[in-house]
Structures are given as structure tokens and as C-alpha cells.
Amino acid sequence: NFADIKQLQLKDYKVNFNGRLKADLINNKADFYGEFKTFDIKGSVRLSLQDTLIKYYITSKDIKTITPFMDFLNTKVKIPPTVSNWIYKYITAKRYKIEQFYGEFDYKTLDFFPNKIFLLAKVYQAQVKFHKKIESVNVEEIGIKLSRNSLFFDLKKPYFYDKELSNSTVFIYNLFTKGSGIVVTLQTKSALDKKIQEILKAYDIN
């Protein structure tokens, strides 16, 4: 059976859908292809339902801000504050784009299977605040990968003042589970001048 859905709203999760639904009522299966909108994020979505398990596949259009969505997500999924800060407070940008986003969700048990979530995204014209005591690092592009409960940030052409911090990365492990932590790697070929020492002194290195 097929049905065209003009608007489907999940009020508890503030998501709106429209598209086409294909249902197999005998085997309790359904597939949905269409578009979605949640806060300032719009894009294409495919949902696959088997019993109580929903699998989702998402890509987005250009996104100007993820702050409202992340603020709401923090009320549903308790992400540690330090990790949450790195996702959308320490890193701000003029444009975001989700290239691939896959995951599974059991709407009966509310289990979201963190180890199965996979994400590829890009962030453009970003500013990264590595420490509150120092200036932000300007980054032309950041590649983001979420896989196996770990989040990776690959910085393209990062500059601290006029100093290039090539091969610098941020890695967050155990993103959705206990024992989360962050590894920040800063690399530069610059001389050890006053600007570079700002970074060291912020971490109490003299």
C-alpha cells in the first residue's frame, strides 16, 4: 500500500515530514521517502520501519545554525557538557552540511544504539575556540565524522592569527556513553614567538 503524506509531525521530537509511505501491513514493515524539517535543518530522509525499530538515512541542505537543534537535543539525550560545548559552542560556522547520517531507533524502548550512528558532515568558515583565554582559530573547512561512538574533526587550513596549524585535529571518544573525553592535537611549524606562547600559557605551560 502507498500513501502520499503532505505533513507528518512528531511533536515530542519537533520534526516534520512530507513524502511517500509504502506499508506492508502483513509483515509490519514500512518505508518512507521524503523530506524533513527540524528547527533550522532541512533535507532528505528515508525511514525504514520493522516492528518497533526505525532506521533513518538523512542528508541535509545548507544549514546556517545548529544551535536551536542542539539545545533541544540536550534535553532528550544527556550529552556531557564538555562534549556538547565542542560540538556547537566552541566551534561556530557560517554554514553546515550533513552529507550522510545513518542510525537506528527503537521507539518502544527509546534505545538509539550509539555505536551504530554514522555521520559525515562539513563545516565551512568556522571559528574554533580551543581555550577561553586565547583567540579563536579560523578554519576554512572542517570535516566531521561520527563513527562507533566517536567524533572526529579534521581541520582544513586552520590559522591562529597568521600562524598555520596544519594537521591539527579534535577527537571526542565515548560521545554518548560514560567515560567520554577529548583529545586536542595542535601542530604548527611556526617559531616559538609570543603568539604561539599564548596557547602554551593558557594550558599553564611556561
N, C-alpha and C positions, 0 to 999 in steps of 0.2 A: 504494500500500500504506500502511496505517495501523498504528501501534503505540502503545500506552499505556505510558509509561515511568514506573515508580514511583521509580526513582533512577538517575541517571547522574552519575558523578563524574569530573571532570578533576583527577586527583591533582596534576599538576605545577602547576596554577593554583589549587588549593584551592577549586573551585567545584562545587556540587551542583545538579542539575536534576531536575525531575519535570514531566511533561506529556504532550503528544501529538505524535508524529512522523509526518509524511507524506513518503514517499520515492518518487522517480521514478528507479528504478534504470537505466532505459534511457538517460536523459539526464544521469545523475549529478547529480541535484538532490534537495534535501530541505528541508523546512520543519519547524520545531519551535515549538510554542506551549506555554508553561507558566510555571513559577515557578523561581526560583533562590535560592541562599543562598551567600554567601561571607563568612566572618568574621561581623561583626555586621550585615551588609547583606542584606536580603531584598526580593524584589519580583517583578514580572512580566517575562517575557523572550520575545522572538521571535527565532529564529535562522534564517537562510536560507543554505543551502549550495549553491554551484555550483562543481563541480570542487574546487579547494583553497581557494576564497575563502568566508569566513564573514562574513555581515553580521548585526549584532546591534542590537536595539532594546530598551531597558531602561527601566523605571520602578521606583521603589522605594517601600517602606513607610517610615514614620518610622525614622530611624537615630539612635541615641544617640551613637555614636562611629565615626569613620572611621580612627582611628589604627592599629589592627592591619592593616587592609587596605592603608593607605598604606605602612606599614613593609614589608609583603610586596611591594607593587608596586615599591618602590625596589630590590628585589633582582632584578626582572625588567626594568624599564625604568630606565635610569640618568638620573634627573631631577637637574639641578644642585641642590646643597644649598640655595642661596638661594631658588630657586623652590619646592623641596619644603617649606622652612620656612614660606613664605607660604601654601601650600595647607592645611596641617593643624597647624602648630606655632604660628605667630604668630596664627592665627585658630582659636579654640576655641568650641564652642557646645553648647547643651543638646539641640538637635535639628537634624537634617539631612533633606533630602528630595530625591530625584532625580526631576524632572518629565519630562525627556526625555534619553535618552542613546543616541546612534547612532554606529556605527563599523564598520570593516571590518578583517578579519584574515586573513592567508594562513598557514594552519597548516603549510604546507610550507616557505616561505621565512622565516616569523616576522615578515614585514613587517606593521606595524599602521597604516600610512597616516595619520600625524598630522594632515595637512591636511583629512582627511575626518571627523575626530571632531567631533561636535557634542553639547553638553551644556547643559541648563538645570536649575538646582538652586536650592534655597532653604536658608538657614541662619537659625536662629532663636535669639534671646537669646545673642548672640555677644559675645566679647571679642576685641579686635584689639590686638596688641602692635606698634605702629609702630616702637618703638625700645626696646632693653633698659634704657635709662636713665630712661624715663618710664612713668607709669601706663598701664594698658590703656585703650582706648576701648570703652565699652559701646555695643553696636549692637542695636537691636530686631530687625532683619531684614537679611540680605544676599542680594541676588540675584546668582547666579553664572552666567556664560555662557562656554562654551568653544567657539570657532569659529575655523577657519583657523589653528590652532596658537597661538592667543592666548587668554588667560584674563582675564575682566573681573569685578570685584567692585563691585557697586552697593550702597552703604551707605544704609540707611533709618534715620533718626533716630539718628545716632551722637553720643555725648556723651563729652567728655573732662572729668572732674569734672562740673561743672554747665554746661560750655560746649558748645553745639551746633555740630557740624562738618558742617553741611549741604552737600550736593553734593561730599563727599569721595569719592574713588574709588581703587582699586588696579587696575593693568593690567599683566599679565605677557605679554611677547611672546616668540616662538620658544620656546614652552613645552617641546617635546620635541626640539628640534634645537639646533644650535650657535648661539652668539650670543644666548642668552636674556638678558633684562633686565627690570627692574621700574620702573614709573612710579607714584609715590605722589603724589596730589594732596590736600592738606588745605586746607579752606576754613572760615572762621568769620567772624562779624560781631562777635565779642567785642572788647572793649577789650584793648589790649596790656598785660595785667596779669602777675603772677608766674606764674600757671598756664599761660598761653599761652607765656611766655618759657621755660618748661621744655622745650617742644617745640623751640624755636629753639636753645637752648643744647645740646640733645642732638645737634644737627647742626652744632655749632660756629659758630652764628650769634649774635653779640652785638650 
